[in-house]
Amino acid sequence: MKAVILAGGLGTRLRPFTEVIPKPLLPVGEKSVLEIQIERLRKFGFDEIYLATNYKSDYLERFIGDGSHLGVRVQFSRETQPLGTAGPLTLLREKLTEPFLVMNGDILTLADYGKMFQFALDKGALLTIAIKQHITPYAFGDVFFDGDYVTGIEEKPKIIKYILAGIYVMRPEVLELIPPNTYYGMDLLIKDMLARGLPVVKYELHEYWLDIGQPADYQQAQEDARQGRFNV
């Protein structure tokens, strides 16, 4: 099975760490983020991996090579201009001729990729998106009232949202909807599909998930690695 890892981001929010090392190669425990991702994908049968690169592409290519030491086949696709999170897929149009998985190169998760992939195949939709519940505690009490009279109060309620988890399953027909040589994100793809009346299916993740976007997130990943969370 085929998977694409979007590994071309600049990692600006993680500077100065990413001034020398591209974010997918940042060490988490004894392995890099990218190695952990590839090993997890391999566990669920994804043995043909495409790395969509831009920033510090040479580092990634030298470090990962052909993927044989990780038990997979790796091919690289290098952008010549920033193409966002969906645009890079157009460079792989001739190779992605069957349903495939796409994931951001800066997330760590214990999601069952095989289960999500089969779910997407069973639904038959062009695009299946992984979502994750995100709970943020509100710092103040919420007051309810009718005119001048208080009707209720909720002390520091939790704000519950569902966020894009950065994992997608696509059918190759989706690639026809992405404009070539254009900066185009997954959010625009979803909006454009909905505007055209094309169904988009959601798959909720309940497993561990972490977006390594901020230094605090990276520190959390290190602590989780020390606890053996990412052992395949």
MOLINSUL-V888974 format. One record per helix or strand. SS is the DSSP state (H for helix, E for strand). FROM is the first residue (numbers start at 0). TO is the last residue. Records with the same first field share a line. If there is no record, write none. Layout:
# MOLINSUL-V888974
SS=FROM-TO ; FROM-TO
This chain:
# MOLINSUL-V888974
E=1-5 ; 26-27 ; 30-31 ; 47-52 ; 72-77 ; 99-103 ; 106-108 ; 126-136 ; 141-145 ; 148-153 ; 157-169 ; 199-204 ; 208-210
H=11-13 ; 16-18 ; 22-24 ; 32-42 ; 56-63 ; 67-69 ; 86-91 ; 112-122 ; 171-176 ; 185-194 ; 214-225
